[in-house]
Amino acid sequence: MKMRSILLGMALSVSLLACAPKDADIEKAISEKLSDTPEIQVTVHDGVATITGTCEDEIFKKKH
């Protein structure tokens, strides 16, 4: 019974990791949304996006 629980837990962990979006996919999606602003850079590491750069107006900040 204990072995079955361990195997079930491992299978669940693997399936959750397999379903998670990849960093490159996240970065691509964000970059596409910000494609009209080349001064903004996007990097993603372990599912966390970091967006750097400057925007000069409030309308841009609210739009994105």
PDB file of N, CA, C and O in Angstrom, chain B, residues numbered from 101:
ATOM      1  N   MET B 101       0.822  -1.191   0.000  1.00  0.00           N
ATOM      2  CA  MET B 101       0.000   0.000   0.000  1.00  0.00           C
ATOM      3  C   MET B 101       0.868   1.258   0.000  1.00  0.00           C
ATOM      4  O   MET B 101       0.575   2.219  -0.710  1.00  0.00           O
ATOM      5  N   LYS B 102       1.934   1.247   0.796  1.00  0.00           N
ATOM      6  CA  LYS B 102       2.814   2.401   0.874  1.00  0.00           C
ATOM      7  C   LYS B 102       3.516   2.633  -0.468  1.00  0.00           C
ATOM      8  O   LYS B 102       3.679   3.774  -0.902  1.00  0.00           O
ATOM      9  N   MET B 103       3.926   1.553  -1.112  1.00  0.00           N
ATOM     10  CA  MET B 103       4.601   1.661  -2.405  1.00  0.00           C
ATOM     11  C   MET B 103       3.645   2.230  -3.452  1.00  0.00           C
ATOM     12  O   MET B 103       4.056   3.028  -4.295  1.00  0.00           O
ATOM     13  N   ARG B 104       2.408   1.837  -3.409  1.00  0.00           N
ATOM     14  CA  ARG B 104       1.407   2.328  -4.353  1.00  0.00           C
ATOM     15  C   ARG B 104       1.225   3.839  -4.172  1.00  0.00           C
ATOM     16  O   ARG B 104       1.121   4.571  -5.157  1.00  0.00           O
ATOM     17  N   SER B 105       1.188   4.300  -2.941  1.00  0.00           N
ATOM     18  CA  SER B 105       1.042   5.725  -2.658  1.00  0.00           C
ATOM     19  C   SER B 105       2.242   6.517  -3.166  1.00  0.00           C
ATOM     20  O   SER B 105       2.087   7.613  -3.705  1.00  0.00           O
ATOM     21  N   ILE B 106       3.426   5.962  -2.994  1.00  0.00           N
ATOM     22  CA  ILE B 106       4.641   6.624  -3.467  1.00  0.00           C
ATOM     23  C   ILE B 106       4.625   6.724  -4.986  1.00  0.00           C
ATOM     24  O   ILE B 106       4.921   7.781  -5.545  1.00  0.00           O
ATOM     25  N   LEU B 107       4.286   5.640  -5.644  1.00  0.00           N
ATOM     26  CA  LEU B 107       4.237   5.647  -7.110  1.00  0.00           C
ATOM     27  C   LEU B 107       3.174   6.606  -7.633  1.00  0.00           C
ATOM     28  O   LEU B 107       3.399   7.306  -8.620  1.00  0.00           O
ATOM     29  N   LEU B 108       2.034   6.641  -6.985  1.00  0.00           N
ATOM     30  CA  LEU B 108       0.968   7.555  -7.386  1.00  0.00           C
ATOM     31  C   LEU B 108       1.423   9.008  -7.224  1.00  0.00           C
ATOM     32  O   LEU B 108       1.171   9.839  -8.096  1.00  0.00           O
ATOM     33  N   GLY B 109       2.082   9.308  -6.126  1.00  0.00           N
ATOM     34  CA  GLY B 109       2.609  10.654  -5.903  1.00  0.00           C
ATOM     35  C   GLY B 109       3.641  11.052  -6.936  1.00  0.00           C
ATOM     36  O   GLY B 109       3.639  12.186  -7.415  1.00  0.00           O
ATOM     37  N   MET B 110       4.526  10.126  -7.286  1.00  0.00           N
ATOM     38  CA  MET B 110       5.540  10.400  -8.302  1.00  0.00           C
ATOM     39  C   MET B 110       4.900  10.625  -9.667  1.00  0.00           C
ATOM     40  O   MET B 110       5.309  11.519 -10.407  1.00  0.00           O
ATOM     41  N   ALA B 111       3.900   9.819 -10.000  1.00  0.00           N
ATOM     42  CA  ALA B 111       3.220   9.969 -11.284  1.00  0.00           C
ATOM     43  C   ALA B 111       2.510  11.320 -11.359  1.00  0.00           C
ATOM     44  O   ALA B 111       2.535  11.978 -12.399  1.00  0.00           O
ATOM     45  N   LEU B 112       1.889  11.726 -10.279  1.00  0.00           N
ATOM     46  CA  LEU B 112       1.208  13.018 -10.240  1.00  0.00           C
ATOM     47  C   LEU B 112       2.212  14.160 -10.409  1.00  0.00           C
ATOM     48  O   LEU B 112       1.947  15.118 -11.135  1.00  0.00           O
ATOM     49  N   SER B 113       3.338  14.060  -9.754  1.00  0.00           N
ATOM     50  CA  SER B 113       4.373  15.097  -9.857  1.00  0.00           C
ATOM     51  C   SER B 113       4.882  15.224 -11.286  1.00  0.00           C
ATOM     52  O   SER B 113       5.039  16.332 -11.798  1.00  0.00           O
ATOM     53  N   VAL B 114       5.137  14.106 -11.919  1.00  0.00           N
ATOM     54  CA  VAL B 114       5.629  14.115 -13.298  1.00  0.00           C
ATOM     55  C   VAL B 114       4.583  14.704 -14.236  1.00  0.00           C
ATOM     56  O   VAL B 114       4.919  15.492 -15.121  1.00  0.00           O
ATOM     57  N   SER B 115       3.335  14.337 -14.054  1.00  0.00           N
ATOM     58  CA  SER B 115       2.294  14.847 -14.944  1.00  0.00           C
ATOM     59  C   SER B 115       2.097  16.346 -14.765  1.00  0.00           C
ATOM     60  O   SER B 115       1.846  17.052 -15.741  1.00  0.00           O
ATOM     61  N   LEU B 116       2.206  16.844 -13.541  1.00  0.00           N
ATOM     62  CA  LEU B 116       2.077  18.282 -13.320  1.00  0.00           C
ATOM     63  C   LEU B 116       3.229  19.046 -13.952  1.00  0.00           C
ATOM     64  O   LEU B 116       3.024  20.117 -14.524  1.00  0.00           O
ATOM     65  N   LEU B 117       4.426  18.512 -13.856  1.00  0.00           N
ATOM     66  CA  LEU B 117       5.581  19.167 -14.462  1.00  0.00           C
ATOM     67  C   LEU B 117       5.495  19.146 -15.978  1.00  0.00           C
ATOM     68  O   LEU B 117       5.904  20.105 -16.634  1.00  0.00           O
ATOM     69  N   ALA B 118       4.973  18.075 -16.539  1.00  0.00           N
ATOM     70  CA  ALA B 118       4.862  17.963 -17.988  1.00  0.00           C
ATOM     71  C   ALA B 118       3.840  18.948 -18.542  1.00  0.00           C
ATOM     72  O   ALA B 118       3.969  19.381 -19.687  1.00  0.00           O
ATOM     73  N   CYS B 119       2.838  19.305 -17.767  1.00  0.00           N
ATOM     74  CA  CYS B 119       1.781  20.198 -18.228  1.00  0.00           C
ATOM     75  C   CYS B 119       2.132  21.672 -18.060  1.00  0.00           C
ATOM     76  O   CYS B 119       1.474  22.529 -18.650  1.00  0.00           O
ATOM     77  N   ALA B 120       3.131  21.976 -17.285  1.00  0.00           N
ATOM     78  CA  ALA B 120       3.485  23.370 -17.028  1.00  0.00           C
ATOM     79  C   ALA B 120       4.037  24.016 -18.300  1.00  0.00           C
ATOM     80  O   ALA B 120       4.769  23.375 -19.055  1.00  0.00           O
ATOM     81  N   PRO B 121       3.690  25.278 -18.538  1.00  0.00           N
ATOM     82  CA  PRO B 121       4.230  25.953 -19.719  1.00  0.00           C
ATOM     83  C   PRO B 121       5.741  26.131 -19.593  1.00  0.00           C
ATOM     84  O   PRO B 121       6.266  26.339 -18.498  1.00  0.00           O
ATOM     85  N   LYS B 122       6.409  26.049 -20.696  1.00  0.00           N
ATOM     86  CA  LYS B 122       7.864  26.185 -20.730  1.00  0.00           C
ATOM     87  C   LYS B 122       8.240  27.666 -20.706  1.00  0.00           C
ATOM     88  O   LYS B 122       7.486  28.515 -21.182  1.00  0.00           O
ATOM     89  N   ASP B 123       9.412  27.964 -20.149  1.00  0.00           N
ATOM     90  CA  ASP B 123       9.881  29.340 -20.061  1.00  0.00           C
ATOM     91  C   ASP B 123       9.895  30.019 -21.426  1.00  0.00           C
ATOM     92  O   ASP B 123       9.491  31.175 -21.551  1.00  0.00           O
ATOM     93  N   ALA B 124      10.356  29.306 -22.444  1.00  0.00           N
ATOM     94  CA  ALA B 124      10.436  29.892 -23.789  1.00  0.00           C
ATOM     95  C   ALA B 124       9.045  30.251 -24.313  1.00  0.00           C
ATOM     96  O   ALA B 124       8.879  31.271 -24.983  1.00  0.00           O
ATOM     97  N   ASP B 125       8.043  29.414 -24.011  1.00  0.00           N
ATOM     98  CA  ASP B 125       6.682  29.699 -24.456  1.00  0.00           C
ATOM     99  C   ASP B 125       6.118  30.935 -23.757  1.00  0.00           C
ATOM    100  O   ASP B 125       5.448  31.758 -24.381  1.00  0.00           O
ATOM    101  N   ILE B 126       6.391  31.056 -22.472  1.00  0.00           N
ATOM    102  CA  ILE B 126       5.926  32.218 -21.709  1.00  0.00           C
ATOM    103  C   ILE B 126       6.597  33.484 -22.244  1.00  0.00           C
ATOM    104  O   ILE B 126       5.940  34.499 -22.474  1.00  0.00           O
ATOM    105  N   GLU B 127       7.903  33.407 -22.436  1.00  0.00           N
ATOM    106  CA  GLU B 127       8.650  34.563 -22.933  1.00  0.00           C
ATOM    107  C   GLU B 127       8.148  34.990 -24.307  1.00  0.00           C
ATOM    108  O   GLU B 127       8.004  36.182 -24.576  1.00  0.00           O
ATOM    109  N   LYS B 128       7.887  34.034 -25.161  1.00  0.00           N
ATOM    110  CA  LYS B 128       7.392  34.333 -26.517  1.00  0.00           C
ATOM    111  C   LYS B 128       6.033  35.023 -26.456  1.00  0.00           C
ATOM    112  O   LYS B 128       5.803  36.002 -27.166  1.00  0.00           O
ATOM    113  N   ALA B 129       5.133  34.522 -25.617  1.00  0.00           N
ATOM    114  CA  ALA B 129       3.795  35.102 -25.515  1.00  0.00           C
ATOM    115  C   ALA B 129       3.851  36.545 -25.015  1.00  0.00           C
ATOM    116  O   ALA B 129       3.155  37.413 -25.542  1.00  0.00           O
ATOM    117  N   ILE B 130       4.666  36.796 -24.015  1.00  0.00           N
ATOM    118  CA  ILE B 130       4.781  38.157 -23.490  1.00  0.00           C
ATOM    119  C   ILE B 130       5.438  39.069 -24.515  1.00  0.00           C
ATOM    120  O   ILE B 130       4.988  40.194 -24.728  1.00  0.00           O
ATOM    121  N   SER B 131       6.499  38.589 -25.148  1.00  0.00           N
ATOM    122  CA  SER B 131       7.207  39.393 -26.144  1.00  0.00           C
ATOM    123  C   SER B 131       6.307  39.762 -27.309  1.00  0.00           C
ATOM    124  O   SER B 131       6.400  40.869 -27.839  1.00  0.00           O
ATOM    125  N   GLU B 132       5.434  38.841 -27.716  1.00  0.00           N
ATOM    126  CA  GLU B 132       4.499  39.132 -28.805  1.00  0.00           C
ATOM    127  C   GLU B 132       3.545  40.255 -28.413  1.00  0.00           C
ATOM    128  O   GLU B 132       3.229  41.110 -29.241  1.00  0.00           O
ATOM    129  N   LYS B 133       3.086  40.265 -27.179  1.00  0.00           N
ATOM    130  CA  LYS B 133       2.184  41.316 -26.713  1.00  0.00           C
ATOM    131  C   LYS B 133       2.892  42.673 -26.634  1.00  0.00           C
ATOM    132  O   LYS B 133       2.261  43.719 -26.784  1.00  0.00           O
ATOM    133  N   LEU B 134       4.193  42.643 -26.401  1.00  0.00           N
ATOM    134  CA  LEU B 134       4.955  43.881 -26.281  1.00  0.00           C
ATOM    135  C   LEU B 134       5.807  44.161 -27.519  1.00  0.00           C
ATOM    136  O   LEU B 134       6.762  44.935 -27.444  1.00  0.00           O
ATOM    137  N   SER B 135       5.481  43.552 -28.641  1.00  0.00           N
ATOM    138  CA  SER B 135       6.307  43.656 -29.840  1.00  0.00           C
ATOM    139  C   SER B 135       6.409  45.077 -30.389  1.00  0.00           C
ATOM    140  O   SER B 135       7.366  45.402 -31.091  1.00  0.00           O
ATOM    141  N   ASP B 136       5.436  45.919 -30.075  1.00  0.00           N
ATOM    142  CA  ASP B 136       5.470  47.289 -30.581  1.00  0.00           C
ATOM    143  C   ASP B 136       6.357  48.206 -29.735  1.00  0.00           C
ATOM    144  O   ASP B 136       6.433  49.406 -30.001  1.00  0.00           O
ATOM    145  N   THR B 137       7.013  47.665 -28.740  1.00  0.00           N
ATOM    146  CA  THR B 137       7.891  48.452 -27.867  1.00  0.00           C
ATOM    147  C   THR B 137       9.250  47.768 -27.726  1.00  0.00           C
ATOM    148  O   THR B 137       9.464  47.001 -26.787  1.00  0.00           O
ATOM    149  N   PRO B 138      10.163  48.039 -28.649  1.00  0.00           N
ATOM    150  CA  PRO B 138      11.472  47.355 -28.616  1.00  0.00           C
ATOM    151  C   PRO B 138      12.332  47.724 -27.411  1.00  0.00           C
ATOM    152  O   PRO B 138      13.310  47.033 -27.124  1.00  0.00           O
ATOM    153  N   GLU B 139      11.990  48.796 -26.703  1.00  0.00           N
ATOM    154  CA  GLU B 139      12.792  49.171 -25.537  1.00  0.00           C
ATOM    155  C   GLU B 139      12.469  48.344 -24.296  1.00  0.00           C
ATOM    156  O   GLU B 139      13.098  48.522 -23.253  1.00  0.00           O
ATOM    157  N   ILE B 140      11.494  47.442 -24.401  1.00  0.00           N
ATOM    158  CA  ILE B 140      11.113  46.562 -23.296  1.00  0.00           C
ATOM    159  C   ILE B 140      11.686  45.171 -23.553  1.00  0.00           C
ATOM    160  O   ILE B 140      11.484  44.616 -24.633  1.00  0.00           O
ATOM    161  N   GLN B 141      12.398  44.595 -22.576  1.00  0.00           N
ATOM    162  CA  GLN B 141      12.964  43.253 -22.697  1.00  0.00           C
ATOM    163  C   GLN B 141      12.269  42.321 -21.699  1.00  0.00           C
ATOM    164  O   GLN B 141      11.897  42.721 -20.596  1.00  0.00           O
ATOM    165  N   VAL B 142      12.109  41.071 -22.124  1.00  0.00           N
ATOM    166  CA  VAL B 142      11.450  40.057 -21.300  1.00  0.00           C
ATOM    167  C   VAL B 142      12.386  38.869 -21.142  1.00  0.00           C
ATOM    168  O   VAL B 142      12.952  38.384 -22.121  1.00  0.00           O
ATOM    169  N   THR B 143      12.551  38.398 -19.901  1.00  0.00           N
ATOM    170  CA  THR B 143      13.258  37.151 -19.635  1.00  0.00           C
ATOM    171  C   THR B 143      12.405  36.325 -18.685  1.00  0.00           C
ATOM    172  O   THR B 143      11.716  36.868 -17.822  1.00  0.00           O
ATOM    173  N   VAL B 144      12.455  35.014 -18.852  1.00  0.00           N
ATOM    174  CA  VAL B 144      11.683  34.112 -17.997  1.00  0.00           C
ATOM    175  C   VAL B 144      12.617  33.031 -17.483  1.00  0.00           C
ATOM    176  O   VAL B 144      13.361  32.420 -18.250  1.00  0.00           O
ATOM    177  N   HIS B 145      12.569  32.803 -16.178  1.00  0.00           N
ATOM    178  CA  HIS B 145      13.390  31.765 -15.547  1.00  0.00           C
ATOM    179  C   HIS B 145      12.532  31.051 -14.509  1.00  0.00           C
ATOM    180  O   HIS B 145      12.006  31.681 -13.591  1.00  0.00           O
ATOM    181  N   ASP B 146      12.394  29.757 -14.654  1.00  0.00           N
ATOM    182  CA  ASP B 146      11.582  28.937 -13.749  1.00  0.00           C
ATOM    183  C   ASP B 146      10.147  29.450 -13.627  1.00  0.00           C
ATOM    184  O   ASP B 146       9.556  29.427 -12.548  1.00  0.00           O
ATOM    185  N   GLY B 147       9.597  29.915 -14.752  1.00  0.00           N
ATOM    186  CA  GLY B 147       8.207  30.353 -14.776  1.00  0.00           C
ATOM    187  C   GLY B 147       7.966  31.760 -14.271  1.00  0.00           C
ATOM    188  O   GLY B 147       6.820  32.203 -14.200  1.00  0.00           O
ATOM    189  N   VAL B 148       9.036  32.475 -13.914  1.00  0.00           N
ATOM    190  CA  VAL B 148       8.904  33.845 -13.417  1.00  0.00           C
ATOM    191  C   VAL B 148       9.401  34.804 -14.495  1.00  0.00           C
ATOM    192  O   VAL B 148      10.553  34.728 -14.923  1.00  0.00           O
ATOM    193  N   ALA B 149       8.517  35.710 -14.931  1.00  0.00           N
ATOM    194  CA  ALA B 149       8.872  36.668 -15.977  1.00  0.00           C
ATOM    195  C   ALA B 149       9.425  37.934 -15.352  1.00  0.00           C
ATOM    196  O   ALA B 149       8.896  38.445 -14.364  1.00  0.00           O
ATOM    197  N   THR B 150      10.504  38.432 -15.951  1.00  0.00           N
ATOM    198  CA  THR B 150      11.075  39.717 -15.567  1.00  0.00           C
ATOM    199  C   THR B 150      11.009  40.616 -16.792  1.00  0.00           C
ATOM    200  O   THR B 150      11.559  40.292 -17.845  1.00  0.00           O
ATOM    201  N   ILE B 151      10.337  41.737 -16.645  1.00  0.00           N
ATOM    202  CA  ILE B 151      10.180  42.679 -17.745  1.00  0.00           C
ATOM    203  C   ILE B 151      10.957  43.935 -17.366  1.00  0.00           C
ATOM    204  O   ILE B 151      10.702  44.549 -16.330  1.00  0.00           O
ATOM    205  N   THR B 152      11.919  44.309 -18.231  1.00  0.00           N
ATOM    206  CA  THR B 152      12.748  45.477 -17.950  1.00  0.00           C
ATOM    207  C   THR B 152      12.668  46.458 -19.102  1.00  0.00           C
ATOM    208  O   THR B 152      12.358  46.092 -20.236  1.00  0.00           O
ATOM    209  N   GLY B 153      12.947  47.682 -18.795  1.00  0.00           N
ATOM    210  CA  GLY B 153      12.937  48.727 -19.809  1.00  0.00           C
ATOM    211  C   GLY B 153      12.231  49.948 -19.265  1.00  0.00           C
ATOM    212  O   GLY B 153      11.886  50.017 -18.086  1.00  0.00           O
ATOM    213  N   THR B 154      12.023  50.903 -20.141  1.00  0.00           N
ATOM    214  CA  THR B 154      11.339  52.126 -19.731  1.00  0.00           C
ATOM    215  C   THR B 154      10.148  52.381 -20.631  1.00  0.00           C
ATOM    216  O   THR B 154      10.173  52.093 -21.827  1.00  0.00           O
ATOM    217  N   CYS B 155       9.117  52.922 -20.033  1.00  0.00           N
ATOM    218  CA  CYS B 155       7.986  53.383 -20.830  1.00  0.00           C
ATOM    219  C   CYS B 155       7.734  54.826 -20.416  1.00  0.00           C
ATOM    220  O   CYS B 155       7.807  55.184 -19.241  1.00  0.00           O
ATOM    221  N   GLU B 156       7.444  55.618 -21.393  1.00  0.00           N
ATOM    222  CA  GLU B 156       7.406  57.048 -21.161  1.00  0.00           C
ATOM    223  C   GLU B 156       6.027  57.592 -20.818  1.00  0.00           C
ATOM    224  O   GLU B 156       5.914  58.742 -20.395  1.00  0.00           O
ATOM    225  N   ASP B 157       4.982  56.802 -20.989  1.00  0.00           N
ATOM    226  CA  ASP B 157       3.662  57.365 -20.729  1.00  0.00           C
ATOM    227  C   ASP B 157       2.759  56.415 -19.958  1.00  0.00           C
ATOM    228  O   ASP B 157       2.958  55.200 -19.978  1.00  0.00           O
ATOM    229  N   GLU B 158       1.787  56.965 -19.291  1.00  0.00           N
ATOM    230  CA  GLU B 158       0.843  56.195 -18.483  1.00  0.00           C
ATOM    231  C   GLU B 158      -0.062  55.323 -19.339  1.00  0.00           C
ATOM    232  O   GLU B 158      -0.491  54.256 -18.900  1.00  0.00           O
ATOM    233  N   ILE B 159      -0.354  55.763 -20.546  1.00  0.00           N
ATOM    234  CA  ILE B 159      -1.241  54.986 -21.432  1.00  0.00           C
ATOM    235  C   ILE B 159      -0.618  53.632 -21.731  1.00  0.00           C
ATOM    236  O   ILE B 159      -1.324  52.624 -21.745  1.00  0.00           O
ATOM    237  N   PHE B 160       0.688  53.584 -21.972  1.00  0.00           N
ATOM    238  CA  PHE B 160       1.363  52.310 -22.226  1.00  0.00           C
ATOM    239  C   PHE B 160       1.268  51.403 -21.017  1.00  0.00           C
ATOM    240  O   PHE B 160       0.998  50.211 -21.161  1.00  0.00           O
ATOM    241  N   LYS B 161       1.483  51.937 -19.842  1.00  0.00           N
ATOM    242  CA  LYS B 161       1.440  51.135 -18.624  1.00  0.00           C
ATOM    243  C   LYS B 161       0.059  50.520 -18.430  1.00  0.00           C
ATOM    244  O   LYS B 161      -0.057  49.362 -18.028  1.00  0.00           O
ATOM    245  N   LYS B 162      -0.976  51.285 -18.714  1.00  0.00           N
ATOM    246  CA  LYS B 162      -2.348  50.792 -18.528  1.00  0.00           C
ATOM    247  C   LYS B 162      -2.764  49.833 -19.636  1.00  0.00           C
ATOM    248  O   LYS B 162      -3.552  48.915 -19.408  1.00  0.00           O
ATOM    249  N   LYS B 163      -2.236  50.045 -20.828  1.00  0.00           N
ATOM    250  CA  LYS B 163      -2.595  49.222 -21.976  1.00  0.00           C
ATOM    251  C   LYS B 163      -2.065  47.799 -21.825  1.00  0.00           C
ATOM    252  O   LYS B 163      -2.729  46.846 -22.232  1.00  0.00           O
ATOM    253  N   HIS B 164      -0.881  47.650 -21.248  1.00  0.00           N
ATOM    254  CA  HIS B 164      -0.257  46.337 -21.156  1.00  0.00           C
ATOM    255  C   HIS B 164      -0.359  45.873 -19.740  1.00  0.00           C
ATOM    256  O   HIS B 164       0.102  44.779 -19.414  1.00  0.00           O
TER     257      HIS B 164
END
